[in-house]
């Protein structure tokens, strides 16, 4: 992905989201574009208009951390957006060269002890995913929970492909638009963190070509941290489920996230997970040995 283009579009999209009132500035009556003017952002960041214009043209190489922080404050970036800006600056400097993949990485598989951990979680779906939203390892309940994804080979066990290319996703996610926003924000965040990931490039290209919904969202340049919250689902066997989730970054495998879904104790949704576990026990969903590697 072209770093200068990514920087340019990210900064201009963030500037367009801020109203003068939010920035404590007079609105005026002759604004031809939404959001703040470049000169206003420059003043808020305490840099010259010419210097900020250079940044917004996509040139972050050599920009000091202090200036990046000032721009982040001026644009009122949240934690995820600030981290994304810093990742873009790191890529512009070439300081990510040591961690840059030279070729496609070999497929990652869970080591046996991690699969044991997943299988020890029996009350809710638990799975490991990467920043491309590939499902890399699951417990039996997660395999049953995401049965629609595995049912179609074209999904390639990828949550984003399922979200945008599989009609079953509209049923599985009652709040489809919200889920779609989250999926694209996760991919956009990963693109900033790992801009040289060839598989990610291919995935974004495929989804942009095949889905107008994805292409529009990708152009918005929204990013987010996806660590905790509540989601609604509709499973084809057990019906509606409202589940809380926690996403835990894996220290032993940077870039991977362990996510666990749970239901409120004593709720109908907890009973729904029990029914899902009973259904999973009757299905041929693959043994733990088939879902892990040494």
C-alpha positions, 0 to 999 in steps of 0.5 A: 500500500502506498504510504503517502496516499495512506497518510494523505487520505487519513489526515484529510479524512480526520480533518473533515470530521472535526467541526470548528465548534469541536475545536473551539473555533468560530464557524464562519459563514464561507466554508467550502469544505467540511471540517477544519481548514488546513490553516486551522489545524496548523494553528492548533498544532503550532506548526506553519501552514506550509509544514502541515500542508506537506504532512497532508500531502503524505510526507511523514518521513522525519517528522518528530514525535512531538509534532505527530503528537501535536497533530494528533491533538489538533485532529482530536484523534482517539487512541486507535487513530493516534496509534495508526498515525504513528504506524504510518510515520514509522512506515514512512521512515522505513523504521519498520524494515527489520520487521517487514516480511520479505515473502509470504509467511508460512501458515500459522498453526496453534501449538498443542498447548494453546489448543489445550487452552482453547479446548479448556474453555467450554462455556463460550466460543474462543478463538485466535485470529490475526489482523487480517481476520483469519480464524487460526484456531478455535475451541469446539464451541467457536467452530460450531458458532462460526459454522456458517463461515466454515460451511462455505469454502470460499470464505477461507475461514476469514471473518471479513470475507464472510462479512462482505461476500457471503449472504449468510452474514446478513442473518448471522449479524443482525447489526450488519452495518455495525459489524461491517464498520468494525471489520473494515476498521480492524483491517485498516488498523492492520494495514497501518501496523503491517503495511507490507503484508501481501496477504492483506493487500490481496484481501483488501483488493479482493473485497474492494473489487467484489463489494461496494459496501467494503469499498465505501467503508475502506475509503473512510479510513476509520480505525479502531481498537477492538478489545471488549464489548457486546454483540448480537448474533443469530445462529442458524441452530440456536437463534438469537444470542447477545454475547459479551467479548474480550479480546486479548493480545497474545504476548507469545505471538504479536499480532494475534488476538485471543477472543472469548465470547460469553453470555450473562449468567442466568440469561437466555443467551447462556442457555443458548450457548449450552444448546449450541454446545449440545448441538456441536457435540453431535456434529463432525466439526473436527477433533482438537488434533485436526485444529492444532499442530505441534 
